[in-house]
Amino acid sequence: MKVLLTLLTLFFALSQKAVFSETIGDLVKRNGLYYKKNSDIPFSGEVTGQYHGSYKNGKAEGPWVFYYPNGQLYSKGNYKDALQDGPWITYNIDGTINTQDTGIYKNGKKISD
């Protein structure tokens, strides 16, 4: 029974996709892609801290949230293939919505307010 439990635990541990979490300061940008410092493999995993989101093969992908240095919310939205995509909301330091940058984005370009 112990052997079976050990084998099942090992199987599930090895079958899980590894998720790595870094801060933006742990990454470097080269040729439009993000890498861990001293690595030649484009980074895939989560970034936490002042910038919070995911990279897939060195490109921002999915929901992202950005904070001012004081911890207050700065901006939130989605990336698709490293380009802003869908609704984005940006806030001023006083917490009000920054209407200049808030809007709907497609392929990294603002298409509507």
VEXBADREN-515330 format. One record per residue (C-alpha): x, y, z. Coordinates in Angstrom, 2 decimals. Layout:
BEGIN
<r X="X" Y="Y" Z="Z"/>
...
% end
This chain:
BEGIN
<r X="0.00" Y="0.00" Z="0.00"/>
<r X="2.84" Y="2.37" Z="0.86"/>
<r X="4.50" Y="1.64" Z="-2.48"/>
<r X="1.26" Y="2.38" Z="-4.35"/>
<r X="0.78" Y="5.64" Z="-2.46"/>
<r X="4.39" Y="6.64" Z="-3.16"/>
<r X="4.02" Y="5.83" Z="-6.87"/>
<r X="0.75" Y="7.78" Z="-7.14"/>
<r X="2.28" Y="10.78" Z="-5.38"/>
<r X="5.31" Y="10.66" Z="-7.67"/>
<r X="3.11" Y="10.34" Z="-10.77"/>
<r X="0.96" Y="13.36" Z="-9.86"/>
<r X="3.97" Y="15.45" Z="-8.90"/>
<r X="5.71" Y="14.77" Z="-12.20"/>
<r X="2.59" Y="15.25" Z="-14.31"/>
<r X="1.87" Y="18.74" Z="-12.99"/>
<r X="3.03" Y="21.65" Z="-15.15"/>
<r X="5.67" Y="23.69" Z="-13.36"/>
<r X="4.67" Y="27.27" Z="-12.63"/>
<r X="7.44" Y="29.69" Z="-11.82"/>
<r X="6.86" Y="32.99" Z="-10.06"/>
<r X="9.28" Y="35.89" Z="-10.40"/>
<r X="9.24" Y="39.65" Z="-10.02"/>
<r X="9.64" Y="41.85" Z="-13.08"/>
<r X="13.13" Y="42.73" Z="-11.80"/>
<r X="14.16" Y="39.08" Z="-12.19"/>
<r X="13.54" Y="39.24" Z="-15.94"/>
<r X="15.30" Y="40.89" Z="-18.87"/>
<r X="13.84" Y="41.84" Z="-22.24"/>
<r X="15.75" Y="40.76" Z="-25.35"/>
<r X="14.42" Y="40.99" Z="-28.90"/>
<r X="10.88" Y="41.60" Z="-27.67"/>
<r X="10.80" Y="38.57" Z="-25.34"/>
<r X="11.32" Y="38.26" Z="-21.58"/>
<r X="13.89" Y="35.89" Z="-20.10"/>
<r X="15.08" Y="35.07" Z="-16.62"/>
<r X="18.47" Y="36.65" Z="-16.09"/>
<r X="21.28" Y="34.41" Z="-17.38"/>
<r X="18.86" Y="32.25" Z="-19.39"/>
<r X="18.39" Y="31.71" Z="-23.11"/>
<r X="14.92" Y="30.19" Z="-22.71"/>
<r X="11.96" Y="32.62" Z="-23.00"/>
<r X="10.24" Y="32.88" Z="-19.62"/>
<r X="6.93" Y="31.14" Z="-18.98"/>
<r X="5.31" Y="31.64" Z="-15.60"/>
<r X="3.87" Y="34.23" Z="-13.28"/>
<r X="5.23" Y="37.62" Z="-12.31"/>
<r X="4.27" Y="39.01" Z="-8.92"/>
<r X="4.84" Y="42.24" Z="-7.08"/>
<r X="4.24" Y="45.68" Z="-8.60"/>
<r X="3.42" Y="43.92" Z="-11.88"/>
<r X="1.21" Y="40.83" Z="-11.63"/>
<r X="0.49" Y="38.59" Z="-14.61"/>
<r X="1.75" Y="35.74" Z="-16.73"/>
<r X="4.24" Y="35.21" Z="-19.51"/>
<r X="4.02" Y="32.45" Z="-22.09"/>
<r X="7.16" Y="31.83" Z="-24.13"/>
<r X="8.51" Y="35.26" Z="-23.19"/>
<r X="5.33" Y="37.21" Z="-24.03"/>
<r X="2.73" Y="38.73" Z="-21.70"/>
<r X="-0.45" Y="36.67" Z="-21.86"/>
<r X="-3.80" Y="36.83" Z="-20.05"/>
<r X="-4.92" Y="39.12" Z="-17.22"/>
<r X="-2.45" Y="41.64" Z="-15.80"/>
<r X="-2.64" Y="44.06" Z="-12.88"/>
<r X="-0.18" Y="46.92" Z="-12.29"/>
<r X="0.31" Y="48.89" Z="-9.07"/>
<r X="1.80" Y="52.25" Z="-8.19"/>
<r X="4.93" Y="52.00" Z="-5.96"/>
<r X="2.69" Y="52.80" Z="-2.95"/>
<r X="0.65" Y="49.64" Z="-3.67"/>
<r X="-2.38" Y="51.43" Z="-5.09"/>
<r X="-3.96" Y="50.00" Z="-8.25"/>
<r X="-2.60" Y="51.60" Z="-11.43"/>
<r X="-4.00" Y="49.56" Z="-14.33"/>
<r X="-5.62" Y="46.25" Z="-15.21"/>
<r X="-6.45" Y="44.43" Z="-18.41"/>
<r X="-5.53" Y="41.53" Z="-20.67"/>
<r X="-2.66" Y="40.77" Z="-23.00"/>
<r X="-2.84" Y="38.52" Z="-26.02"/>
<r X="0.50" Y="37.63" Z="-27.60"/>
<r X="2.15" Y="40.54" Z="-25.71"/>
<r X="-0.38" Y="43.13" Z="-26.97"/>
<r X="-3.16" Y="44.82" Z="-25.00"/>
<r X="-6.43" Y="43.12" Z="-25.87"/>
<r X="-9.92" Y="43.86" Z="-24.56"/>
<r X="-10.96" Y="46.30" Z="-21.84"/>
<r X="-8.25" Y="48.16" Z="-19.93"/>
<r X="-8.83" Y="50.43" Z="-16.96"/>
<r X="-6.13" Y="52.84" Z="-15.80"/>
<r X="-6.33" Y="54.82" Z="-12.57"/>
<r X="-4.81" Y="58.11" Z="-11.48"/>
<r X="-2.81" Y="58.19" Z="-8.25"/>
<r X="-5.90" Y="59.59" Z="-6.46"/>
<r X="-7.92" Y="56.50" Z="-7.48"/>
<r X="-10.02" Y="58.17" Z="-10.18"/>
<r X="-10.18" Y="56.62" Z="-13.63"/>
<r X="-7.68" Y="57.95" Z="-16.16"/>
<r X="-9.99" Y="58.38" Z="-19.15"/>
<r X="-7.12" Y="59.03" Z="-21.58"/>
<r X="-5.71" Y="55.50" Z="-21.24"/>
<r X="-8.87" Y="53.58" Z="-20.28"/>
<r X="-10.67" Y="51.86" Z="-23.14"/>
<r X="-11.00" Y="48.83" Z="-25.37"/>
<r X="-7.83" Y="47.58" Z="-27.06"/>
<r X="-7.23" Y="45.22" Z="-29.96"/>
<r X="-3.77" Y="44.16" Z="-31.12"/>
<r X="-2.24" Y="46.74" Z="-28.77"/>
<r X="-4.17" Y="49.71" Z="-30.17"/>
<r X="-7.01" Y="51.57" Z="-28.47"/>
<r X="-10.14" Y="51.10" Z="-30.60"/>
<r X="-12.76" Y="52.68" Z="-28.32"/>
<r X="-13.21" Y="54.52" Z="-25.02"/>
% end
